[in-house]
Amino acid sequence: MNNLLIPFCLLISIVDGQNCSVYNPCGRNDYCRDTNGKWRCECKFWWNDTLCDEPFRGDESEIPRRHRSEYVSYSSGNVYFGGYFIDYLLWGYILVAFFTMLIWVCFEVFITFGSARWIQSILKLIIPTVLAVFCKEYINEILSRYVCLQYAGQVLAINNRRILMIFIYFNIFLDAFLGFVSSIIRLLQSVVAEIIYMCRLDYSPLGRKLELFDGDFNAYCGYIRSECAHRHLVMLVFASHLFNQLKMKQYE
């Protein structure tokens, strides 16, 4: 309950201009600052760590920007969100359990029936390629930091332009081969990430620009928009405080 009273402490201290220690039962007086003889509470909003903290703070970097023409779509998505959330939660759990069991059974069969040589032969083909990719990434990072950029990468300013252009020229031929391997790894990562994040509607597997074609993600956006418009904590606390002040004046 103390966490829920922190926004109330902030609003009360700003409106009444008094010491917020009177309204702060959690005892976090170290957040109060005395500026020009006026007390101002600087308590942090603990609800910023929740799922929809960024839209509540006005940060729309993770969801599409709000448009007036989409208000009906937001309301419709808010209706679908509850059912979609339950379905995708169960479906995500089933997928993770199924593929985990499948992988475990495959390893068990290979080990039990003496087929470990198949695993060894596959690993002999995969491990050198993966090591080459990671080794090249570390080489690129080291050269970019200490050779190609000024001040060891602290400033985005090119240094040693000739060395950089020569390195890029010879790097193209190697990347033409590694790009094929990277595309396969990217495809596998997409499949694994989609299985793991199936139960999360706030994650769209289509990515930016195409996420608007994801109806489930649109339902999540509609839910968040409706929550921000009607259940914003600061707005509710401020409205409750004004209502209490109005009632107190009526009974005086």
C-alpha positions, 0 to 999 in steps of 0.5 A: 500500500505504501507504494500506491501512496507515493504518487499521492504524496507527490501530488499532495506536496505540489498542490498544498506546498507542505512538507511531504513527510506528513503525507508520506507514511513510507518514511522516505523523507530523503526524497524531499527537497527544500527549494526556495523555502518550498517543499517539493516531493521527488518520490519516484513512481514505483509503478514505472516498473510495470508492463505499461510504464512507458506509455504511462510516462508518455514514451511511445517508442515501443508501440505505434504512435496514437492517431485520432483516426484509430480510436475505434480500433483501440477500443476494439482491441481493448475488447479482444485483449483479455481473451487473446491474453489467456489463449496465447498464455496457454498456447505459449506454455504448450509450445515451450513444453512440447519443444523442450520435451522433443529436444530432450527425447532426441538427445535421449534417443541418440545417447541410449541407442549409441547414436552419439556419433551423429551428434559428434559429426553434426557438431564438427560441422557447426562448431568451426563455423560458429567459432569463425563467426564469433571470432570475426565479430570480435576482430571487427569490434576491436578494430572499430574501437582502437583503429577505426574510431577516435578516442577508443570509440567514445566519439563517433568519428572515423580515424585512419580512413585508408585502413578502414576502406582497405579493411571494408574492401577485403571484408566484403568477400568474407562477409559474402560467405558468412552472410549465408551462415548468418541468414540461417542463424537469423532464421533459427533465432526468429523461430526460437524467439517466436516460440518463447515469446508466443505468450507475450502480446506486447512482442510482435514477430513481424517487427517494426513497420509490419507490426500493424498487420499483427492483430494480437499486437494491435489488441495489446496496443488498444488495451494500453491506450485505453488504460492510459486514457482512463486509469492513469494513476496520476490522473486518478489520484489528482481527480480523487484529491480534487473530489475530496477537497470539493466534499470537504468544502461542502461539509464546512 
